[in-house]
Amino acid sequence: MQIEVIKSKIHRVTVTGADLQYIGSITIDQALMDASNLIEGEKVQIVNINNGERLETYVIPGARNSGEITLNGPAARKVAKGDIVIIISYATLDFEEAKKFKPCLVFPNEKNNSLK
Protein backbone atom coordinates (compact mmCIF):
# COMPACT_ATOMS: atom_id res chain seq x y z
CA MET A 1 0.00 0.00 0.00
CA GLN A 2 1.15 3.54 -0.74
CA ILE A 3 0.11 6.75 0.96
CA GLU A 4 0.68 10.43 0.29
CA VAL A 5 2.66 12.31 2.95
CA ILE A 6 4.03 15.82 3.32
CA LYS A 7 7.49 16.05 1.72
CA SER A 8 8.32 19.75 2.02
CA LYS A 9 6.80 22.80 3.64
CA ILE A 10 7.67 26.48 3.68
CA HIS A 11 5.58 27.70 6.61
CA ARG A 12 4.22 31.26 6.70
CA VAL A 13 6.17 33.04 3.99
CA THR A 14 5.24 36.51 2.74
CA VAL A 15 4.06 37.01 -0.86
CA THR A 16 6.29 39.60 -2.53
CA GLY A 17 4.42 39.82 -5.82
CA ALA A 18 1.50 38.70 -7.97
CA ASP A 19 2.03 38.79 -11.75
CA LEU A 20 -1.21 38.08 -13.60
CA GLN A 21 0.40 38.41 -17.04
CA TYR A 22 3.07 35.75 -16.42
CA ILE A 23 2.50 32.26 -17.88
CA GLY A 24 1.82 30.59 -14.54
CA SER A 25 3.41 29.03 -11.46
CA ILE A 26 5.00 30.29 -8.25
CA THR A 27 8.44 31.85 -8.22
CA ILE A 28 10.36 30.92 -5.05
CA ASP A 29 13.76 32.20 -3.91
CA GLN A 30 16.29 29.48 -4.83
CA ALA A 31 17.68 29.50 -1.27
CA LEU A 32 14.20 28.68 0.09
CA MET A 33 13.80 25.97 -2.55
CA ASP A 34 17.09 24.40 -1.50
CA ALA A 35 16.29 24.65 2.21
CA SER A 36 12.88 23.02 1.72
CA ASN A 37 14.03 20.37 -0.78
CA LEU A 38 11.83 21.69 -3.62
CA ILE A 39 12.89 21.41 -7.25
CA GLU A 40 12.01 23.32 -10.39
CA GLY A 41 8.72 22.12 -11.85
CA GLU A 42 7.58 20.37 -8.67
CA LYS A 43 3.85 20.49 -7.95
CA VAL A 44 2.99 22.44 -4.81
CA GLN A 45 -0.11 23.41 -2.89
CA ILE A 46 -0.39 27.05 -1.82
CA VAL A 47 -2.52 27.85 1.25
CA ASN A 48 -3.25 31.55 1.78
CA ILE A 49 -3.53 32.40 5.49
CA ASN A 50 -5.12 35.80 4.75
CA ASN A 51 -8.10 34.68 2.67
CA GLY A 52 -8.30 30.88 2.96
CA GLU A 53 -7.61 30.24 -0.75
CA ARG A 54 -5.97 26.94 -1.67
CA LEU A 55 -4.47 26.25 -5.07
CA GLU A 56 -2.00 24.00 -6.84
CA THR A 57 0.74 25.08 -9.22
CA TYR A 58 4.39 24.32 -9.96
CA VAL A 59 7.66 25.84 -8.79
CA ILE A 60 10.06 28.01 -10.75
CA PRO A 61 13.29 29.26 -9.18
CA GLY A 62 13.75 32.89 -8.25
CA ALA A 63 16.97 34.73 -7.58
CA ARG A 64 18.92 33.25 -4.67
CA ASN A 65 18.55 35.16 -1.37
CA SER A 66 16.05 37.58 -2.93
CA GLY A 67 13.20 36.55 -0.62
CA GLU A 68 10.97 36.37 -3.71
CA ILE A 69 7.61 34.61 -3.47
CA THR A 70 5.57 35.58 -6.54
CA LEU A 71 2.32 33.97 -7.66
CA ASN A 72 2.05 34.09 -11.44
CA GLY A 73 -0.73 33.77 -14.00
CA PRO A 74 -4.23 32.91 -12.75
CA ALA A 75 -2.85 32.16 -9.26
CA ALA A 76 -2.09 35.89 -8.95
CA ARG A 77 -5.84 36.45 -8.49
CA LYS A 78 -5.78 34.32 -5.31
CA VAL A 79 -3.18 36.38 -3.40
CA ALA A 80 -2.12 39.94 -2.72
CA LYS A 81 1.36 41.26 -2.07
CA GLY A 82 1.94 40.96 1.67
CA ASP A 83 -0.30 37.91 2.16
CA ILE A 84 1.12 35.08 4.25
CA VAL A 85 1.09 31.66 2.57
CA ILE A 86 2.16 28.11 3.29
CA ILE A 87 3.79 26.19 0.44
CA ILE A 88 3.47 22.39 0.65
CA SER A 89 4.59 19.48 -1.51
CA TYR A 90 3.71 15.83 -1.04
CA ALA A 91 5.31 12.48 -1.89
CA THR A 92 3.80 9.05 -2.41
CA LEU A 93 5.60 6.41 -0.36
CA ASP A 94 5.16 2.80 0.64
CA PHE A 95 3.34 2.64 3.95
CA GLU A 96 6.30 1.30 5.96
CA GLU A 97 8.70 3.80 4.37
CA ALA A 98 6.26 6.62 5.14
CA LYS A 99 6.36 5.74 8.85
CA LYS A 100 10.10 6.57 8.92
CA PHE A 101 10.07 9.51 6.49
CA LYS A 102 10.86 12.97 7.86
CA PRO A 103 9.62 15.96 5.83
CA CYS A 104 11.72 19.05 5.21
CA LEU A 105 10.11 21.95 7.09
CA VAL A 106 11.26 25.55 6.72
CA PHE A 107 10.15 28.48 8.89
CA PRO A 108 11.28 31.70 7.16
CA ASN A 109 11.72 34.98 8.99
CA GLU A 110 9.84 38.19 8.10
CA LYS A 111 12.23 38.83 5.18
CA ASN A 112 11.59 35.35 3.72
CA ASN A 113 15.04 34.13 4.72
CA SER A 114 15.26 30.46 5.56
CA LEU A 115 15.19 29.45 9.21
CA LYS A 116 15.16 25.67 8.95
NORBEL-V873199 format. One record per residue. N is the residue number from 0. RES is the residue in three letters. SS is DSSP state (h for helix, s for strand, l for the rest). PSI is psi in whole degrees, -180 to 180 (* if undefined). OMEGA is omega in whole degrees, -180 to 180 (999 if undefined). Layout:
n=N res=RES ss=SS psi=PSI omega=OMEGA
n=N res=RES ss=SS psi=PSI omega=OMEGA
This chain:
n=0 res=MET ss=l psi=143 omega=176
n=1 res=GLN ss=s psi=148 omega=177
n=2 res=ILE ss=s psi=158 omega=178
n=3 res=GLU ss=s psi=129 omega=-180
n=4 res=VAL ss=s psi=160 omega=177
n=5 res=ILE ss=s psi=132 omega=178
n=6 res=LYS ss=s psi=-46 omega=-176
n=7 res=SER ss=s psi=147 omega=176
n=8 res=LYS ss=s psi=130 omega=169
n=9 res=ILE ss=s psi=110 omega=-170
n=10 res=HIS ss=s psi=120 omega=175
n=11 res=ARG ss=s psi=68 omega=176
n=12 res=VAL ss=s psi=150 omega=-176
n=13 res=THR ss=s psi=130 omega=176
n=14 res=VAL ss=l psi=127 omega=-180
n=15 res=THR ss=l psi=-13 omega=180
n=16 res=GLY ss=s psi=161 omega=176
n=17 res=ALA ss=s psi=114 omega=-173
n=18 res=ASP ss=s psi=92 omega=-177
n=19 res=LEU ss=l psi=-33 omega=-175
n=20 res=GLN ss=l psi=-5 omega=178
n=21 res=TYR ss=l psi=161 omega=-173
n=22 res=ILE ss=l psi=-15 omega=178
n=23 res=GLY ss=l psi=165 omega=175
n=24 res=SER ss=s psi=-174 omega=173
n=25 res=ILE ss=s psi=129 omega=175
n=26 res=THR ss=s psi=125 omega=-178
n=27 res=ILE ss=s psi=133 omega=174
n=28 res=ASP ss=s psi=128 omega=-178
n=29 res=GLN ss=h psi=-35 omega=178
n=30 res=ALA ss=h psi=-39 omega=176
n=31 res=LEU ss=h psi=-38 omega=177
n=32 res=MET ss=h psi=-47 omega=-180
n=33 res=ASP ss=h psi=-46 omega=-178
n=34 res=ALA ss=h psi=-32 omega=-177
n=35 res=SER ss=h psi=3 omega=178
n=36 res=ASN ss=l psi=38 omega=174
n=37 res=LEU ss=l psi=148 omega=178
n=38 res=ILE ss=l psi=161 omega=178
n=39 res=GLU ss=l psi=132 omega=179
n=40 res=GLY ss=l psi=-6 omega=-179
n=41 res=GLU ss=l psi=138 omega=177
n=42 res=LYS ss=s psi=134 omega=178
n=43 res=VAL ss=s psi=155 omega=172
n=44 res=GLN ss=s psi=135 omega=178
n=45 res=ILE ss=s psi=127 omega=179
n=46 res=VAL ss=s psi=118 omega=-178
n=47 res=ASN ss=s psi=116 omega=-179
n=48 res=ILE ss=l psi=-35 omega=-174
n=49 res=ASN ss=l psi=-37 omega=-174
n=50 res=ASN ss=l psi=0 omega=177
n=51 res=GLY ss=l psi=-2 omega=179
n=52 res=GLU ss=l psi=145 omega=174
n=53 res=ARG ss=s psi=135 omega=179
n=54 res=LEU ss=s psi=163 omega=176
n=55 res=GLU ss=s psi=143 omega=177
n=56 res=THR ss=s psi=-164 omega=179
n=57 res=TYR ss=s psi=159 omega=-173
n=58 res=VAL ss=s psi=137 omega=165
n=59 res=ILE ss=s psi=144 omega=-176
n=60 res=PRO ss=s psi=140 omega=173
n=61 res=GLY ss=s psi=176 omega=180
n=62 res=ALA ss=l psi=136 omega=-179
n=63 res=ARG ss=l psi=135 omega=177
n=64 res=ASN ss=l psi=21 omega=179
n=65 res=SER ss=l psi=-21 omega=-174
n=66 res=GLY ss=l psi=9 omega=-175
n=67 res=GLU ss=l psi=131 omega=170
n=68 res=ILE ss=s psi=98 omega=-177
n=69 res=THR ss=s psi=125 omega=173
n=70 res=LEU ss=s psi=131 omega=-173
n=71 res=ASN ss=s psi=157 omega=177
n=72 res=GLY ss=h psi=-148 omega=-177
n=73 res=PRO ss=h psi=-30 omega=179
n=74 res=ALA ss=h psi=-23 omega=180
n=75 res=ALA ss=h psi=-22 omega=178
n=76 res=ARG ss=h psi=-13 omega=-175
n=77 res=LYS ss=h psi=-5 omega=-178
n=78 res=VAL ss=l psi=166 omega=170
n=79 res=ALA ss=l psi=150 omega=176
n=80 res=LYS ss=l psi=132 omega=-178
n=81 res=GLY ss=l psi=-16 omega=177
n=82 res=ASP ss=l psi=153 omega=176
n=83 res=ILE ss=s psi=128 omega=-180
n=84 res=VAL ss=s psi=161 omega=171
n=85 res=ILE ss=s psi=132 omega=-180
n=86 res=ILE ss=s psi=123 omega=-173
n=87 res=ILE ss=s psi=137 omega=168
n=88 res=SER ss=s psi=158 omega=-176
n=89 res=TYR ss=s psi=158 omega=175
n=90 res=ALA ss=s psi=150 omega=176
n=91 res=THR ss=s psi=121 omega=-176
n=92 res=LEU ss=s psi=158 omega=170
n=93 res=ASP ss=s psi=147 omega=-174
n=94 res=PHE ss=h psi=-48 omega=-178
n=95 res=GLU ss=h psi=-39 omega=177
n=96 res=GLU ss=h psi=-39 omega=-179
n=97 res=ALA ss=h psi=-32 omega=179
n=98 res=LYS ss=h psi=-30 omega=-176
n=99 res=LYS ss=h psi=-14 omega=-174
n=100 res=PHE ss=l psi=138 omega=177
n=101 res=LYS ss=l psi=120 omega=180
n=102 res=PRO ss=l psi=162 omega=177
n=103 res=CYS ss=s psi=112 omega=-177
n=104 res=LEU ss=s psi=131 omega=-179
n=105 res=VAL ss=s psi=136 omega=-180
n=106 res=PHE ss=l psi=87 omega=-176
n=107 res=PRO ss=l psi=157 omega=175
n=108 res=ASN ss=l psi=-174 omega=-175
n=109 res=GLU ss=l psi=-14 omega=177
n=110 res=LYS ss=l psi=15 omega=180
n=111 res=ASN ss=l psi=27 omega=174
n=112 res=ASN ss=l psi=143 omega=-175
n=113 res=SER ss=l psi=128 omega=171
n=114 res=LEU ss=l psi=84 omega=-174
n=115 res=LYS ss=l psi=* omega=999
